[in-house]
Structure formats: C-alpha cells, structure tokens
Amino acid sequence: MSCGNHHDTACGEVLDHLYEYLDNEMGEGDCAKLKQHFDECSPCLAQYGLEQAIKALVKRSCGCDTAPSDLRGKVLARIDRIRAGLPVEGDLVGGDAVQPAVQPAVAEPGR
C-alpha cells in the first residue's frame, strides 16, 4: 500500500509493523517514526484506526477467555523456534511442508 506521497518511512514498512505499534512492542524511536507517518498519511492513519478498532473488539469479546496452559506452552515453544530460525511444523521448506518428527513406538511391558 502506498498513498503516493513521499514519507521518511514507507507506507509498506509502517503497515508491516502496525501490530508491534498497537501492542506497544516498539522502541521509542520507531514509535515516533510511525506516529509521524500517521500524522502525514491519512490512508495509513485510517488503516491504523481500523486495526485498533478490531483489536479492541476482539479484546472486548474474548478478553475473559483464557487459553489452556498446554496451548500457551505450544505457542510459546513455536515462537521460540521461529525466533531461533529453526523449522516449524507446517512451515514450507523447499516447497514441502515440514512434518512432525515421528516418535518410535515403545512396547508396553506385558504385550
């Protein structure tokens, strides 16, 4: 997306980092760049407003639901693997989806 005007920070870059901005996960310098861009660019400001409204709606509608602890653990483990640059189940590698490692069957005693 581009509004056609020149900005110090390109519209595409701003929109790529929009959720980091909304979630207060950016440093002060980067936040200032995005805020300046929103002050100059009405299409990006409109997109920011839309995403902010969606985030508020989701929070209002789902804010009291807690994710099961095993799901939370799986999500955090997946984030760690992605940050470490390791393949993650379901990711495409060389055109093929990475499959989960198969655990060898262990014979139960007495069988």
C-alpha positions as a Markdown table, in Angstrom:
| # | Residue | x | y | z |
|---|---|---|---|---|
| 1 | Met | 0.0 | 0.0 | 0.0 |
| 2 | Ser | 1.2 | 3.5 | -0.8 |
| 3 | Cys | -0.5 | 6.8 | -0.7 |
| 4 | Gly | 1.7 | 8.1 | -3.5 |
| 5 | Asn | 3.4 | 10.7 | -1.3 |
| 6 | His | 7.0 | 10.6 | -0.1 |
| 7 | His | 7.5 | 9.8 | 3.6 |
| 8 | Asp | 10.6 | 9.2 | 5.6 |
| 9 | Thr | 9.1 | 5.8 | 6.5 |
| 10 | Ala | 7.4 | 4.0 | 3.6 |
| 11 | Cys | 3.7 | 3.1 | 3.9 |
| 12 | Gly | 4.5 | -0.6 | 3.5 |
| 13 | Glu | 7.1 | -0.6 | 6.3 |
| 14 | Val | 4.6 | 1.2 | 8.6 |
| 15 | Leu | 1.9 | -1.3 | 7.9 |
| 16 | Asp | 4.3 | -4.2 | 8.3 |
| 17 | His | 5.0 | -3.0 | 11.9 |
| 18 | Leu | 1.5 | -1.9 | 12.7 |
| 19 | Tyr | 0.7 | -4.6 | 15.3 |
| 20 | Glu | 4.0 | -4.0 | 17.0 |
| 21 | Tyr | 3.0 | -0.4 | 17.3 |
| 22 | Leu | -0.5 | -1.3 | 18.5 |
| 23 | Asp | 0.9 | -3.7 | 21.1 |
| 24 | Asn | 3.5 | -1.2 | 22.4 |
| 25 | Glu | 6.3 | -3.6 | 21.4 |
| 26 | Met | 8.5 | -0.9 | 19.6 |
| 27 | Gly | 11.2 | 1.3 | 20.9 |
| 28 | Glu | 10.6 | 5.0 | 21.3 |
| 29 | Gly | 12.4 | 5.9 | 18.1 |
| 30 | Asp | 10.4 | 3.5 | 16.0 |
| 31 | Cys | 7.1 | 4.6 | 17.6 |
| 32 | Ala | 8.0 | 8.2 | 16.9 |
| 33 | Lys | 8.6 | 7.3 | 13.2 |
| 34 | Leu | 5.2 | 5.6 | 12.9 |
| 35 | Lys | 3.4 | 8.4 | 14.7 |
| 36 | Gln | 4.9 | 11.0 | 12.4 |
| 37 | His | 3.9 | 8.9 | 9.4 |
| 38 | Phe | 0.3 | 8.6 | 10.7 |
| 39 | Asp | 0.3 | 12.4 | 11.1 |
| 40 | Glu | 1.3 | 12.8 | 7.4 |
| 41 | Cys | -0.6 | 9.9 | 5.8 |
| 42 | Ser | -4.4 | 9.6 | 6.0 |
| 43 | Pro | -4.6 | 6.1 | 4.4 |
| 44 | Cys | -2.2 | 4.6 | 6.9 |
| 45 | Leu | -3.9 | 6.5 | 9.7 |
| 46 | Ala | -7.2 | 5.0 | 8.6 |
| 47 | Gln | -5.7 | 1.5 | 8.5 |
| 48 | Tyr | -4.3 | 2.1 | 12.0 |
| 49 | Gly | -7.7 | 3.2 | 13.2 |
| 50 | Leu | -9.4 | 0.1 | 11.7 |
| 51 | Glu | -6.8 | -2.3 | 13.2 |
| 52 | Gln | -7.1 | -0.5 | 16.6 |
| 53 | Ala | -10.9 | -0.9 | 16.5 |
| 54 | Ile | -10.6 | -4.6 | 15.6 |
| 55 | Lys | -8.2 | -5.2 | 18.4 |
| 56 | Ala | -10.5 | -3.5 | 20.8 |
| 57 | Leu | -13.5 | -5.6 | 19.6 |
| 58 | Val | -11.5 | -8.8 | 20.0 |
| 59 | Lys | -10.4 | -7.8 | 23.5 |
| 60 | Arg | -14.0 | -6.9 | 24.5 |
| 61 | Ser | -15.4 | -10.1 | 23.0 |
| 62 | Cys | -12.7 | -12.6 | 24.0 |
| 63 | Gly | -10.9 | -10.8 | 26.9 |
| 64 | Cys | -12.1 | -13.1 | 29.6 |
| 65 | Asp | -11.3 | -16.4 | 27.9 |
| 66 | Thr | -8.0 | -17.9 | 29.0 |
| 67 | Ala | -6.0 | -20.2 | 26.7 |
| 68 | Pro | -5.4 | -23.7 | 28.1 |
| 69 | Ser | -1.9 | -23.9 | 29.5 |
| 70 | Asp | -0.8 | -26.6 | 27.1 |
| 71 | Leu | -1.8 | -24.5 | 24.1 |
| 72 | Arg | 0.0 | -21.5 | 25.6 |
| 73 | Gly | 3.1 | -23.7 | 26.0 |
| 74 | Lys | 2.9 | -24.9 | 22.4 |
| 75 | Val | 2.5 | -21.3 | 21.1 |
| 76 | Leu | 5.5 | -20.1 | 23.1 |
| 77 | Ala | 7.6 | -23.0 | 22.0 |
| 78 | Arg | 6.7 | -22.3 | 18.4 |
| 79 | Ile | 7.6 | -18.7 | 18.8 |
| 80 | Asp | 11.0 | -19.7 | 20.3 |
| 81 | Arg | 11.7 | -22.0 | 17.3 |
| 82 | Ile | 10.8 | -19.3 | 14.8 |
| 83 | Arg | 13.0 | -16.7 | 16.6 |
| 84 | Ala | 15.8 | -19.3 | 16.6 |
| 85 | Gly | 15.4 | -19.8 | 12.8 |
| 86 | Leu | 14.5 | -23.5 | 13.2 |
| 87 | Pro | 12.0 | -25.2 | 11.0 |
| 88 | Val | 8.5 | -25.3 | 12.5 |
| 89 | Glu | 5.8 | -27.9 | 11.8 |
| 90 | Gly | 3.6 | -26.8 | 9.0 |
| 91 | Asp | 6.2 | -24.4 | 7.5 |
| 92 | Leu | 7.2 | -24.8 | 3.9 |
| 93 | Val | 10.8 | -25.8 | 3.4 |
| 94 | Gly | 11.9 | -26.4 | -0.2 |
| 95 | Gly | 8.3 | -26.5 | -1.3 |
| 96 | Asp | 7.4 | -29.3 | 1.1 |
| 97 | Ala | 5.7 | -28.8 | 4.5 |
| 98 | Val | 7.8 | -29.7 | 7.5 |
| 99 | Gln | 6.2 | -32.8 | 9.1 |
| 100 | Pro | 6.3 | -33.5 | 12.8 |
| 101 | Ala | 9.0 | -35.9 | 14.0 |
| 102 | Val | 7.7 | -39.4 | 14.3 |
| 103 | Gln | 8.3 | -40.9 | 17.7 |
| 104 | Pro | 9.3 | -44.6 | 17.7 |
| 105 | Ala | 6.7 | -46.9 | 19.2 |
| 106 | Val | 7.7 | -48.2 | 22.6 |
| 107 | Ala | 6.4 | -51.6 | 23.5 |
| 108 | Glu | 4.4 | -51.7 | 26.7 |
| 109 | Pro | 5.5 | -54.3 | 29.3 |
| 110 | Gly | 3.5 | -57.5 | 29.1 |
| 111 | Arg | 2.4 | -57.1 | 25.5 |
